[in-house]
């Protein structure tokens, strides 16, 4: 059974710092991994999608890496801004199945 | 244009009532989903439909019945609402692909409060 864990559950950092959010999954047989952002009371916005054959994806100040063999992904945020404050969710698409399994998220607070 | 739209955004209703939540996507995707986010913010899948056919049906009470009139719509009907049904319900869509090369697009959610 696939389980997705995100550590830490919450993180506060001063504006301008670089930071890393972690995601681990128990079954390495995945098709892809997706990082989402959720703002309070809002829906989910897709940030990055990494295929199982890829090692990383970049979008602006965001970089996501994937190490399937160790069951880990990281989301790197460069030069953090107050607008980056949100909950970041990692989701893994299971092998031979259509659904994605979510972690419980990391609540990020960027201090101005 | 909103890619995945859900209505209503907020729904407050009494226990025992029957209610529906609608979802529409204009992305040309052929697979749609319902996810439930509980009070602890954990997201879990409830149903998925591919080309109007039920693909995934997790352990969800029979009071929840999805209906897909066409590929662009997936509605969720809930009978005899209970207090524990209070949550945020998210609709999502993606393209069906055995290579699973496509990500999900989520709607903005429907906050259901049962009183």
Interface residues (C-beta under 8 A of the other chain):
Chain A: X31 X32 X34 X36 X41 X42 X43 X44 X45 X46 X49 X51 X87 X89 X91 X93 X97 X98 X99 X100 X102 X104 X105
Chain B: X31 X33 X40 X41 X42 X43 X44 X45 X48 X50 X55 X56 X90 X92 X94 X96 X99 X100 X101 X102 X103 X104 X105 X106 X107 X108 X109 X111
